[in-house]
Amino acid sequence: MFFSLLKTWLPFENVLLLHAHLRAIKYFFRMDITREQIDDLNAIVKVAITKEDYSERVDKILTDYRKNANIPGFRKGHVPMGLVKKQYGKAVLVDEVNKLLQDSLNKYLTEEKLDVLGNPLPKAQDNLDWNADNFSFEFELGLAPEFDVDLNTKKPITQYKIVADDKMIDEQIDRIAKQYGKLISQDEVTEESEVTGVFKNEEKEIENRVTFTLDKLKGKRNLNKFVGAKVGDTLELKTKSLFEDDQDLVNLLKVDQEDASDLDIEVTFSIDEINKREAAELNQELFDKLFGEGVVTSEEEMKAKIKEDAEKQFAQQADQKLLNDITEYLVENTKFDLPADFLKKWIQVTGEKELSDEEASEEYEKSEKGLRYQLIEGKIMKDNDLQVSYDELKEFAKNYVRMQMAQFGQTDPEEEVLENISSRVLSNQEEAKRLSEQIMSEKLVNLYKEKANLKAKEVTYENFVKEVYG
């Protein structure tokens, strides 16, 4: 039936502009359609279908059925048309009327340039008579509001510039030197040791062999249990407050993320190896290994390179913070009404199962903020002609592939290789959509930097984390 057919249309999360989605569809039919405007956000569309609209199509399909029908007592192709109509007529009629409805309604929405939220909702017709010649259907429409977006925000929004300070750079160099240094076996554990062993707890089925440095431990009490221990010793430990970071419980004991913060059990740790990592010498061999041959030739250049690379990554985080803050501001300060009652009703009847009034209201409350920003974002993109071309998407995909390959040491891939891999990436619709959204986010950030009321603030990464994440 037509009422279930509508469920295949756009999901609520992507309801921005339905007519834009339909623009490329080719239509062949236009029924008698009228619209009654209830208010700025709601309308009723009435579609009248006469026998002349569908009879030729129905007759053709039934004639094809007659040619191929295998009914006992009749030769193939000689079944009486009356019997074919009796057996298949109503099902074919309903199917064709549904197709006419969808085609004509889609065409109407496109031609009238109606910005529809959700999908048209068919009004219930308990007295619908499929034996009649002519039919009339009514649909409720929820319409997108008209509004303006002021990007010159009244309240200044902080634009962070995150810098890599000397402390961070020195710590990074120390980590690199240790990472590329050599291991020296030790007889017993010291505060600088790197220990390898097995965490166990039978009840929680924990048995995990790991290697970690003692700086991950929390507090002097835990540290003292390790210092002085030898290979073959078994330490008894409590998981609560064992590590500075709960994420280390997840990684080292292989427990679930949600259990880590409240985990309070006893575990044993059996020591298999004790090593001290001797830092690598900061020489040309290490520079070439890290950055490519001849790119860096001194410790000062190494520091400059680390600072440059770190601040590129920080810039992405700062941009994301700016995007989030302006999004939040615009949603809170761009005022417009939505056809809330219509959208709640639409949510109620178009999911996998029908929801109660209360459930539909809850789902609407969860989705309203996202819908508001989709409308705001769509308006900003339209007003500022922000689009993503295929050439932009292709180049972005190639750069994405180039960065991925660089992580595996392939720093200079051939253009043909990049072309082939990026084409495969873009053949995945989900991946193409994800990359396209990244490009649009960059365009929006650049627009906000140009037009929004921003207040620059330079911070170290440590202070940025404290301010933003507490």
Sequence and secondary structure as in RCSB ss.txt:
>XXXX:A:sequence
MFFSLLKTWLPFENVLLLHAHLRAIKYFFRMDITREQIDDLNAIVKVAITKEDYSERVDKILTDYRKNANIPGFR
KGHVPMGLVKKQYGKAVLVDEVNKLLQDSLNKYLTEEKLDVLGNPLPKAQDNLDWNADNFSFEFELGLAPEFDVD
LNTKKPITQYKIVADDKMIDEQIDRIAKQYGKLISQDEVTEESEVTGVFKNEEKEIENRVTFTLDKLKGKRNLNK
FVGAKVGDTLELKTKSLFEDDQDLVNLLKVDQEDASDLDIEVTFSIDEINKREAAELNQELFDKLFGEGVVTSEE
EMKAKIKEDAEKQFAQQADQKLLNDITEYLVENTKFDLPADFLKKWIQVTGEKELSDEEASEEYEKSEKGLRYQL
IEGKIMKDNDLQVSYDELKEFAKNYVRMQMAQFGQTDPEEEVLENISSRVLSNQEEAKRLSEQIMSEKLVNLYKE
KANLKAKEVTYENFVKEVYG
>XXXX:A:secstr
 HHHHGGGS  GGG S HHHHHTT       EEEEEEEETTEEEEEEEE HHHHHHHHHHHHHHHHHH   TTS 
TT   HHHHHHHHHHHHHHHHHHHHHHHHHHHHHHHTT  EEEEEEE   TT  TTSS EEEEEEEEE       
 S SS EEEEEEE  HHHHHHHHHHHHHHTSEEEE SB  TTEEEEEEEEETTTTEEEEEEEEGGGB HHHHHHH
HTT BTT EEEEESTT BSSHHHHHHHH   HHHHTT   EEEEEEEEEEEEE    SHHHHHHHH TTT  SHH
HHHHHHHHHHHHHHHHHHHHHHHHHHHHHHHHH      HHHHHHHHHHHSSS   HHHHHHHHHHHHHHHHHHH
HHHHHHHHTT    HHHHHHHHHHHHHHHHHTTT  S  HHHHHHHHHHHHHSHHHHHHHHHHHHHHHHHHHHHH
HS EEEEEEEHHHHHHHHH 
